[in-house]
Amino acid sequence: DVGLENKYLVQFMSLNSSDKSLLASNRLEKKLKDDNFDLKLIVKPKLIDGKKFFRILTDKSFAFDNAKLLCDKFKKKKYKCILIKL
């Protein structure tokens, strides 16, 4: 079953500065910990239309259903998130 493969990351935001992204990911990780989410975040560069963006993502990948559940939990706590397919 394709849906069971860990092919999705949860993305919280995407910024156009590496420094800002690192700062934001550190802040976000602390905030998530305070909300009892034990997650490590990574910053991953992504070229979009020739511009470099830095995505703030979970370091673990998830099956689609699990990623969606996780994102829904975040949304209940007022975090913005989207799923990124690997």
N, CA, C and O atoms as a printed pandas DataFrame, in Angstrom:
     atom_number atom_name residue_name chain_id  residue_number  x_coord  y_coord  z_coord
0              1         N          ASP        A               1    0.841   -1.204    0.000
1              2        CA          ASP        A               1    0.000    0.000    0.000
2              3         C          ASP        A               1    0.871    1.246    0.000
3              4         O          ASP        A               1    1.668    1.464    0.913
4              5         N          VAL        A               2    0.712    2.040   -1.013
5              6        CA          VAL        A               2    1.515    3.245   -1.190
6              7         C          VAL        A               2    1.347    4.223   -0.025
7              8         O          VAL        A               2    2.305    4.883    0.379
8              9         N          GLY        A               3    0.130    4.314    0.512
9             10        CA          GLY        A               3   -0.162    5.231    1.603
10            11         C          GLY        A               3    0.614    4.953    2.870
11            12         O          GLY        A               3    0.693    5.807    3.753
12            13         N          LEU        A               4    1.190    3.763    2.969
13            14        CA          LEU        A               4    1.922    3.394    4.182
14            15         C          LEU        A               4    3.402    3.757    4.119
15            16         O          LEU        A               4    4.105    3.676    5.127
16            17         N          GLU        A               5    3.867    4.147    2.964
17            18        CA          GLU        A               5    5.279    4.502    2.858
18            19         C          GLU        A               5    5.531    5.877    3.463
19            20         O          GLU        A               5    4.716    6.791    3.343
20            21         N          ASN        A               6    6.690    5.998    4.120
21            22        CA          ASN        A               6    7.033    7.274    4.739
22            23         C          ASN        A               6    7.611    8.224    3.708
23            24         O          ASN        A               6    8.826    8.322    3.538
24            25         N          LYS        A               7    6.728    8.913    3.033
25            26        CA          LYS        A               7    7.145    9.752    1.918
26            27         C          LYS        A               7    6.745   11.210    2.098
27            28         O          LYS        A               7    6.854   12.006    1.166
28            29         N          TYR        A               8    6.280   11.562    3.301
29            30        CA          TYR        A               8    5.800   12.931    3.510
30            31         C          TYR        A               8    6.473   13.592    4.700
31            32         O          TYR        A               8    6.674   12.979    5.749
32            33         N          LEU        A               9    6.813   14.854    4.510
33            34        CA          LEU        A               9    7.325   15.674    5.599
34            35         C          LEU        A               9    6.255   16.718    5.897
35            36         O          LEU        A               9    5.446   17.059    5.034
36            37         N          VAL        A              10    6.261   17.218    7.122
37            38        CA          VAL        A              10    5.358   18.310    7.469
38            39         C          VAL        A              10    6.178   19.598    7.408
39            40         O          VAL        A              10    7.201   19.728    8.081
40            41         N          GLN        A              11    5.719   20.539    6.601
41            42        CA          GLN        A              11    6.401   21.826    6.483
42            43         C          GLN        A              11    5.629   22.893    7.238
43            44         O          GLN        A              11    4.410   23.004    7.107
44            45         N          PHE        A              12    6.352   23.679    8.032
45            46        CA          PHE        A              12    5.715   24.739    8.810
46            47         C          PHE        A              12    5.794   26.085    8.107
47            48         O          PHE        A              12    4.838   26.861    8.119
48            49         N          MET        A              13    6.926   26.352    7.502
49            50        CA          MET        A              13    7.047   27.620    6.789
50            51         C          MET        A              13    8.218   27.547    5.828
51            52         O          MET        A              13    9.018   26.612    5.855
52            53         N          SER        A              14    8.295   28.548    4.991
53            54        CA          SER        A              14    9.360   28.628    4.015
54            55         C          SER        A              14    9.784   30.091    3.951
55            56         O          SER        A              14    8.968   30.967    3.667
56            57         N          LEU        A              15   11.048   30.349    4.214
57            58        CA          LEU        A              15   11.553   31.722    4.228
58            59         C          LEU        A              15   12.657   31.866    3.187
59            60         O          LEU        A              15   13.221   30.874    2.726
60            61         N          ASN        A              16   12.963   33.115    2.819
61            62        CA          ASN        A              16   13.970   33.280    1.770
62            63         C          ASN        A              16   15.358   33.605    2.324
63            64         O          ASN        A              16   16.250   34.008    1.578
64            65         N          SER        A              17   15.534   33.429    3.636
65            66        CA          SER        A              17   16.850   33.643    4.223
66            67         C          SER        A              17   17.214   32.449    5.098
67            68         O          SER        A              17   16.423   31.996    5.925
68            69         N          SER        A              18   18.422   31.957    4.895
69            70        CA          SER        A              18   18.897   30.808    5.646
70            71         C          SER        A              18   18.958   31.138    7.142
71            72         O          SER        A              18   18.537   30.339    7.979
72            73         N          ASP        A              19   19.487   32.328    7.469
73            74        CA          ASP        A              19   19.614   32.736    8.876
74            75         C          ASP        A              19   18.252   32.844    9.556
75            76         O          ASP        A              19   18.059   32.344   10.664
76            77         N          LYS        A              20   17.317   33.496    8.885
77            78        CA          LYS        A              20   15.966   33.656    9.442
78            79         C          LYS        A              20   15.309   32.298    9.640
79            80         O          LYS        A              20   14.613   32.074   10.630
80            81         N          SER        A              21   15.533   31.401    8.700
81            82        CA          SER        A              21   14.940   30.068    8.779
82            83         C          SER        A              21   15.489   29.292    9.965
83            84         O          SER        A              21   14.738   28.631   10.682
84            85         N          LEU        A              22   16.795   29.373   10.172
85            86        CA          LEU        A              22   17.407   28.666   11.301
86            87         C          LEU        A              22   16.867   29.209   12.618
87            88         O          LEU        A              22   16.533   28.452   13.530
88            89         N          LEU        A              23   16.788   30.524   12.700
89            90        CA          LEU        A              23   16.255   31.177   13.895
90            91         C          LEU        A              23   14.807   30.742   14.132
91            92         O          LEU        A              23   14.435   30.353   15.239
92            93         N          ALA        A              24   14.004   30.816   13.078
93            94        CA          ALA        A              24   12.582   30.458   13.174
94            95         C          ALA        A              24   12.419   28.988   13.546
95            96         O          ALA        A              24   11.534   28.645   14.329
96            97         N          SER        A              25   13.258   28.122   12.995
97            98        CA          SER        A              25   13.113   26.689   13.291
98            99         C          SER        A              25   13.480   26.403   14.745
99           100         O          SER        A              25   12.856   25.555   15.383
100          101         N          ASN        A              26   14.488   27.103   15.277
101          102        CA          ASN        A              26   14.847   26.929   16.689
102          103         C          ASN        A              26   13.717   27.385   17.600
103          104         O          ASN        A              26   13.381   26.712   18.574
104          105         N          ARG        A              27   13.138   28.529   17.277
105          106        CA          ARG        A              27   12.009   29.065   18.058
106          107         C          ARG        A              27   10.823   28.114   17.990
107          108         O          ARG        A              27   10.190   27.805   19.000
108          109         N          LEU        A              28   10.541   27.664   16.790
109          110        CA          LEU        A              28    9.396   26.788   16.569
110          111         C          LEU        A              28    9.568   25.465   17.308
111          112         O          LEU        A              28    8.619   24.942   17.892
112          113         N          GLU        A              29   10.782   24.932   17.276
113          114        CA          GLU        A              29   11.058   23.665   17.962
114          115         C          GLU        A              29   10.784   23.805   19.466
115          116         O          GLU        A              29   10.198   22.912   20.078
116          117         N          LYS        A              30   11.208   24.917   20.048
117          118        CA          LYS        A              30   10.953   25.171   21.476
118          119         C          LYS        A              30    9.457   25.274   21.741
119          120         O          LYS        A              30    8.937   24.692   22.692
120          121         N          LYS        A              31    8.778   26.025   20.883
121          122        CA          LYS        A              31    7.338   26.225   21.033
122          123         C          LYS        A              31    6.603   24.877   20.925
123          124         O          LYS        A              31    5.684   24.601   21.696
124          125         N          LEU        A              32    7.014   24.055   19.972
125          126        CA          LEU        A              32    6.404   22.737   19.801
126          127         C          LEU        A              32    6.627   21.878   21.047
127          128         O          LEU        A              32    5.730   21.156   21.484
128          129         N          LYS        A              33    7.832   21.966   21.612
129          130        CA          LYS        A              33    8.135   21.212   22.835
130          131         C          LYS        A              33    7.200   21.637   23.958
131          132         O          LYS        A              33    6.685   20.803   24.702
132          133         N          ASP        A              34    6.985   22.954   24.072
133          134        CA          ASP        A              34    6.068   23.479   25.091
134          135         C          ASP        A              34    4.658   22.946   24.884
135          136         O          ASP        A              34    3.904   22.782   25.843
136          137         N          ASP        A              35    4.307   22.678   23.636
137          138        CA          ASP        A              35    2.990   22.119   23.326
138          139         C          ASP        A              35    3.001   20.588   23.294
139          140         O          ASP        A              35    2.085   19.953   22.772
140          141         N          ASN        A              36    4.058   20.019   23.864
141          142        CA          ASN        A              36    4.203   18.557   23.965
142          143         C          ASN        A              36    4.350   17.817   22.644
143          144         O          ASN        A              36    3.987   16.645   22.540
144          145         N          PHE        A              37    4.883   18.502   21.635
145          146        CA          PHE        A              37    5.229   17.800   20.400
146          147         C          PHE        A              37    6.731   17.581   20.455
147          148         O          PHE        A              37    7.498   18.542   20.516
148          149         N          ASP        A              38    7.149   16.345   20.433
149          150        CA          ASP        A              38    8.582   16.076   20.504
150          151         C          ASP        A              38    9.108   15.849   19.093
151          152         O          ASP        A              38    9.193   14.716   18.620
152          153         N          LEU        A              39    9.458   16.944   18.434
153          154        CA          LEU        A              39    9.878   16.863   17.043
154          155         C          LEU        A              39   11.169   17.626   16.814
155          156         O          LEU        A              39   11.403   18.681   17.403
156          157         N          LYS        A              40   11.986   17.080   15.961
157          158        CA          LYS        A              40   13.166   17.804   15.507
158          159         C          LYS        A              40   12.803   18.445   14.175
159          160         O          LYS        A              40   12.104   17.851   13.354
160          161         N          LEU        A              41   13.286   19.660   13.975
161          162        CA          LEU        A              41   13.027   20.351   12.721
162          163         C          LEU        A              41   14.325   20.520   11.942
163          164         O          LEU        A              41   15.403   20.621   12.527
164          165         N          ILE        A              42   14.215   20.549   10.648
165          166        CA          ILE        A              42   15.378   20.796    9.795
166          167         C          ILE        A              42   15.040   21.932    8.837
167          168         O          ILE        A              42   13.873   22.222    8.574
168          169         N          VAL        A              43   16.082   22.562    8.328
169          170        CA          VAL        A              43   15.915   23.601    7.319
170          171         C          VAL        A              43   16.490   23.053    6.026
171          172         O          VAL        A              43   17.647   22.636    5.974
172          173         N          LYS        A              44   15.674   23.057    4.988
173          174        CA          LYS        A              44   16.090   22.476    3.718
174          175         C          LYS        A              44   15.924   23.494    2.598
175          176         O          LYS        A              44   14.821   23.994    2.375
176          177         N          PRO        A              45   17.020   23.811    1.883
177          178        CA          PRO        A              45   16.897   24.762    0.775
178          179         C          PRO        A              45   16.123   24.154   -0.386
179          180         O          PRO        A              45   16.224   22.958   -0.661
180          181         N          LYS        A              46   15.353   24.995   -1.060
181          182        CA          LYS        A              46   14.565   24.535   -2.206
182          183         C          LYS        A              46   14.530   25.662   -3.236
183          184         O          LYS        A              46   14.172   26.795   -2.917
184          185         N          LEU        A              47   14.903   25.343   -4.462
185          186        CA          LEU        A              47   14.835   26.340   -5.528
186          187         C          LEU        A              47   13.438   26.359   -6.126
187          188         O          LEU        A              47   12.926   25.328   -6.561
188          189         N          ILE        A              48   12.828   27.535   -6.145
189          190        CA          ILE        A              48   11.521   27.690   -6.764
190          191         C          ILE        A              48   11.596   28.882   -7.714
191          192         O          ILE        A              48   11.833   30.013   -7.289
192          193         N          ASP        A              49   11.395   28.620   -8.989
193          194        CA          ASP        A              49   11.507   29.667  -10.023
194          195         C          ASP        A              49   12.813   30.451   -9.914
195          196         O          ASP        A              49   12.817   31.677  -10.023
196          197         N          GLY        A              50   13.911   29.747   -9.700
197          198        CA          GLY        A              50   15.226   30.390   -9.655
198          199         C          GLY        A              50   15.528   31.110   -8.351
199          200         O          GLY        A              50   16.620   31.653   -8.190
200          201         N          LYS        A              51   14.585   31.126   -7.418
201          202        CA          LYS        A              51   14.824   31.748   -6.112
202          203         C          LYS        A              51   15.006   30.654   -5.068
203          204         O          LYS        A              51   14.362   29.606   -5.121
204          205         N          LYS        A              52   15.890   30.921   -4.128
205          206        CA          LYS        A              52   16.133   29.928   -3.092
206          207         C          LYS        A              52   15.269   30.213   -1.869
207          208         O          LYS        A              52   15.250   31.326   -1.344
208          209         N          PHE        A              53   14.559   29.184   -1.433
209          210        CA          PHE        A              53   13.760   29.272   -0.222
210          211         C          PHE        A              53   14.270   28.245    0.766
211          212         O          PHE        A              53   14.863   27.240    0.375
212          213         N          PHE        A              54   14.046   28.487    2.021
213          214        CA          PHE        A              54   14.486   27.570    3.058
214          215         C          PHE        A              54   13.264   27.071    3.809
215          216         O          PHE        A              54   12.627   27.803    4.567
216          217         N          ARG        A              55   12.958   25.806    3.577
217          218        CA          ARG        A              55   11.772   25.200    4.177
218          219         C          ARG        A              55   12.084   24.715    5.586
219          220         O          ARG        A              55   13.141   24.138    5.842
220          221         N          ILE        A              56   11.164   24.956    6.477
221          222        CA          ILE        A              56   11.276   24.432    7.840
222          223         C          ILE        A              56   10.364   23.213    7.931
223          224         O          ILE        A              56    9.140   23.312    7.848
224          225         N          LEU        A              57   11.006   22.066    8.105
225          226        CA          LEU        A              57   10.324   20.771    7.996
226          227         C          LEU        A              57   10.610   19.879    9.190
227          228         O          LEU        A              57   11.563   20.102    9.936
228          229         N          THR        A              58    9.767   18.862    9.361
229          230        CA          THR        A              58   10.075   17.810   10.337
230          231         C          THR        A              58   11.267   17.021    9.800
231          232         O          THR        A              58   11.386   16.837    8.589
232          233         N          ASP        A              59   12.150   16.554   10.683
233          234        CA          ASP        A              59   13.297   15.774   10.201
234          235         C          ASP        A              59   12.910   14.342    9.876
235          236         O          ASP        A              59   13.652   13.628    9.202
236          237         N          LYS        A              60   11.730   13.918   10.363
237          238        CA          LYS        A              60   11.248   12.567   10.075
238          239         C          LYS        A              60   10.211   12.633    8.967
239          240         O          LYS        A              60    9.469   13.609    8.851
240          241         N          SER        A              61   10.168   11.591    8.161
241          242        CA          SER        A              61    9.102   11.508    7.163
242          243         C          SER        A              61    8.032   10.547    7.677
243          244         O          SER        A              61    8.291    9.686    8.517
244          245         N          PHE        A              62    6.846   10.722    7.154
245          246        CA          PHE        A              62    5.690    9.963    7.618
246          247         C          PHE        A              62    4.894    9.413    6.444
247          248         O          PHE        A              62    4.996    9.901    5.319
248          249         N          ALA        A              63    4.107    8.394    6.729
249          250        CA          ALA        A              63    3.119    7.942    5.760
250          251         C          ALA        A              63    2.096    9.064    5.617
251          252         O          ALA        A              63    1.902    9.850    6.544
252          253         N          PHE        A              64    1.446    9.140    4.466
253          254        CA          PHE        A              64    0.501   10.231    4.205
254          255         C          PHE        A              64   -0.517   10.419    5.334
255          256         O          PHE        A              64   -0.703   11.531    5.829
256          257         N          ASP        A              65   -1.170    9.333    5.736
257          258        CA          ASP        A              65   -2.218    9.431    6.757
258          259         C          ASP        A              65   -1.674    9.973    8.079
259          260         O          ASP        A              65   -2.316   10.794    8.734
260          261         N          ASN        A              66   -0.484    9.505    8.463
261          262        CA          ASN        A              66    0.131    9.971    9.705
262          263         C          ASN        A              66    0.534   11.435    9.610
263          264         O          ASN        A              66    0.360   12.199   10.560
264          265         N          ALA        A              67    1.069   11.819    8.463
265          266        CA          ALA        A              67    1.467   13.211    8.253
266          267         C          ALA        A              67    0.237   14.114    8.332
267          268         O          ALA        A              67    0.278   15.193    8.922
268          269         N          LYS        A              68   -0.846   13.653    7.732
269          270        CA          LYS        A              68   -2.076   14.446    7.737
270          271         C          LYS        A              68   -2.639   14.584    9.155
271          272         O          LYS        A              68   -3.065   15.667    9.557
272          273         N          LEU        A              69   -2.636   13.490    9.901
273          274        CA          LEU        A              69   -3.097   13.524   11.292
274          275         C          LEU        A              69   -2.265   14.507   12.114
275          276         O          LEU        A              69   -2.798   15.296   12.895
276          277         N          LEU        A              70   -0.950   14.439   11.920
277          278        CA          LEU        A              70   -0.031   15.303   12.644
278          279         C          LEU        A              70   -0.310   16.769   12.306
279          280         O          LEU        A              70   -0.386   17.618   13.195
280          281         N          CYS        A              71   -0.459   17.047   11.040
281          282        CA          CYS        A              71   -0.736   18.409   10.587
282          283         C          CYS        A              71   -2.062   18.912   11.177
283          284         O          CYS        A              71   -2.170   20.070   11.581
284          285         N          ASP        A              72   -3.059   18.034   11.221
285          286        CA          ASP        A              72   -4.341   18.414   11.814
286          287         C          ASP        A              72   -4.186   18.755   13.299
287          288         O          ASP        A              72   -4.812   19.689   13.800
288          289         N          LYS        A              73   -3.345   17.989   13.992
289          290        CA          LYS        A              73   -3.084   18.274   15.413
290          291         C          LYS        A              73   -2.417   19.634   15.556
291          292         O          LYS        A              73   -2.763   20.413   16.445
292          293         N          PHE        A              74   -1.459   19.916   14.678
293          294        CA          PHE        A              74   -0.776   21.219   14.725
294          295         C          PHE        A              74   -1.767   22.350   14.492
295          296         O          PHE        A              74   -1.732   23.376   15.172
296          297         N          LYS        A              75   -2.652   22.147   13.520
297          298        CA          LYS        A              75   -3.617   23.192   13.168
298          299         C          LYS        A              75   -4.550   23.502   14.335
299          300         O          LYS        A              75   -4.944   24.651   14.533
300          301         N          LYS        A              76   -4.900   22.475   15.105
301          302        CA          LYS        A              76   -5.730   22.703   16.290
302          303         C          LYS        A              76   -5.014   23.596   17.292
303          304         O          LYS        A              76   -5.652   24.321   18.056
304          305         N          LYS        A              77   -3.677   23.540   17.285
305          306        CA          LYS        A              77   -2.865   24.367   18.194
306          307         C          LYS        A              77   -2.434   25.671   17.513
307          308         O          LYS        A              77   -1.557   26.379   18.009
308          309         N          LYS        A              78   -3.055   25.974   16.385
309          310        CA          LYS        A              78   -2.812   27.229   15.655
310          311         C          LYS        A              78   -1.471   27.305   14.929
311          312         O          LYS        A              78   -0.971   28.395   14.653
312          313         N          TYR        A              79   -0.893   26.146   14.621
313          314        CA          TYR        A              79    0.303   26.146   13.769
314          315         C          TYR        A              79   -0.167   26.018   12.338
315          316         O          TYR        A              79   -1.159   25.345   12.057
316          317         N          LYS        A              80    0.550   26.669   11.432
317          318        CA          LYS        A              80    0.260   26.467   10.021
318          319         C          LYS        A              80    1.181   25.352    9.534
319          320         O          LYS        A              80    2.359   25.309    9.889
320          321         N          CYS        A              81    0.639   24.458    8.724
321          322        CA          CYS        A              81    1.513   23.430    8.169
322          323         C          CYS        A              81    0.924   22.866    6.882
323          324         O          CYS        A              81   -0.285   22.909    6.652
324          325         N          ILE        A              82    1.807   22.343    6.062
325          326        CA          ILE        A              82    1.394   21.663    4.836
326          327         C          ILE        A              82    2.226   20.383    4.710
327          328         O          ILE        A              82    3.263   20.233    5.357
328          329         N          LEU        A              83    1.754   19.472    3.870
329          330        CA          LEU        A              83    2.503   18.236    3.637
330          331         C          LEU        A              83    3.365   18.410    2.392
331          332         O          LEU        A              83    2.942   18.995    1.395
332          333         N          ILE        A              84    4.571   17.892    2.477
333          334        CA          ILE        A              84    5.500   17.928    1.354
334          335         C          ILE        A              84    5.818   16.498    0.968
335          336         O          ILE        A              84    6.243   15.701    1.805
336          337         N          LYS        A              85    5.614   16.174   -0.284
337          338        CA          LYS        A              85    5.924   14.820   -0.744
338          339         C          LYS        A              85    7.410   14.736   -1.078
339          340         O          LYS        A              85    7.959   15.621   -1.734
340          341         N          LEU        A              86    8.045   13.677   -0.626
341          342        CA          LEU        A              86    9.483   13.497   -0.910
342          343         C          LEU        A              86    9.704   12.997   -2.318
343          344         O          LEU        A              86   10.847   12.791   -2.727
